[in-house]
Amino acid sequence: MPMPATRKAVRDIRLLELEAQLRAEVEELFTLSEQIDQREVPDGLVVRDEIARREDRLERLAQAKAVLEARAEERAAAEQAAYSATMAQRAERERTTGRRPGGRPPTPPVPGPRDGDQYNFSATSTSL
């Protein structure tokens, strides 16, 4: 059972994929540990160590997910403030001129992490 390569950074969309994969691997290892008496384990595989390693990775992914969600909330608040200010300016311009402003109205911000958001495991003080 190959372990995914350790990356120093993970994007939000990849984080969800890794989390599901690691949970499936942990379940598989638990099943393997229950059947240890019935069949032989591959050479060099220490089931408890493998489970502990994957659970540690799941914990780090959960921390990364929390950081990405916190960053997304901060960004959403800032974008919402900018959106509200822009809409207020457009309304004021429409009120003073009596005409609707030209161009497309701004799109409202979308809350939550974006697919391109990433968390860097090696440099926690650095924000990407």
C-alpha positions in Angstrom: 0.0 0.0 0.0 2.0 3.0 -1.2 1.9 6.2 0.9 1.3 9.4 -1.1 4.3 11.5 -1.5 4.7 14.1 1.3 4.2 17.5 0.0 5.3 20.7 1.6 2.1 22.5 0.5 -1.4 21.3 -0.3 -4.2 23.0 -2.2 -7.7 23.0 -0.8 -9.1 20.6 -3.4 -6.2 18.2 -3.0 -6.6 18.3 0.7 -10.1 16.9 0.5 -8.9 14.1 -1.8 -6.0 13.2 0.5 -8.2 13.2 3.5 -10.6 10.7 1.9 -7.7 8.5 0.7 -6.0 8.5 4.1 -9.3 7.6 5.9 -9.8 4.7 3.5 -6.2 3.5 4.1 -6.7 3.7 7.9 -9.8 1.6 7.6 -8.0 -0.9 5.4 -5.1 -1.1 7.9 -7.6 -1.7 10.8 -9.1 -4.5 8.8 -5.7 -5.9 8.1 -4.7 -5.8 11.8 -7.9 -7.7 12.7 -7.0 -10.4 10.2 -3.3 -10.7 11.2 -3.8 -14.2 12.6 -5.5 -15.4 9.5 -2.9 -14.4 6.9 0.6 -13.1 6.8 1.5 -9.4 6.7 3.8 -8.2 3.9 7.4 -7.9 4.9 8.4 -4.7 6.6 4.8 -3.6 7.3 4.2 -2.7 10.9 0.4 -2.1 10.9 0.4 0.1 14.1 3.1 2.3 12.7 1.3 2.7 9.4 -2.0 3.6 11.2 -0.2 6.1 13.4 1.5 7.7 10.4 -1.7 8.1 8.5 -3.6 9.4 11.6 -0.8 11.9 12.1 -1.1 13.0 8.5 -4.9 13.3 8.9 -4.4 15.6 11.9 -2.0 17.8 9.9 -4.5 17.9 7.1 -7.3 18.9 9.5 -5.0 21.8 10.8 -4.4 22.9 7.2 -8.1 22.8 6.5 -8.8 24.9 9.5 -6.2 27.5 8.4 -7.5 27.6 4.9 -11.1 28.1 6.1 -9.9 30.9 8.5 -8.1 32.6 5.6 -11.2 32.2 3.4 -13.4 33.8 6.1 -11.0 36.8 6.4 -10.9 37.2 2.6 -14.7 36.9 2.3 -15.2 39.6 4.9 -12.8 41.9 3.1 -14.3 41.2 -0.3 -17.8 41.7 1.2 -16.8 45.1 2.5 -15.3 46.1 -0.9 -18.5 44.8 -2.6 -20.8 46.8 -0.3 -18.7 49.9 -0.8 -18.8 49.5 -4.6 -22.6 48.9 -4.6 -23.0 52.0 -2.4 -21.0 54.1 -4.8 -23.1 52.8 -7.7 -26.3 53.6 -5.9 -25.0 57.1 -5.0 -24.0 57.7 -8.6 -27.4 56.5 -9.9 -29.1 58.8 -7.4 -27.1 61.9 -8.3 -27.1 61.5 -12.1 -30.6 59.9 -12.4 -29.2 57.2 -14.7 -28.1 53.7 -14.0 -24.3 53.3 -14.1 -22.9 51.6 -17.2 -21.1 48.3 -17.2 -21.8 45.1 -15.5 -22.6 45.3 -11.8 -19.9 43.7 -9.6 -20.4 40.1 -8.7 -20.9 39.3 -5.0 -18.0 37.5 -3.2 -18.2 33.7 -2.9 -17.5 32.5 0.7 -15.3 29.5 1.5 -11.9 28.3 0.3 -11.1 28.4 -3.4 -9.6 25.6 -5.3 -6.3 27.6 -5.7 -5.9 28.2 -2.0 -3.0 26.3 -0.4 -1.4 25.7 2.9 2.4 25.4 3.3 3.4 22.7 5.9 7.1 23.7 6.0 6.7 27.5 6.6 3.6 28.1 8.9 4.5 31.7 9.4 4.5 32.4 5.6 1.2 33.2 4.0 0.8 32.3 0.3 
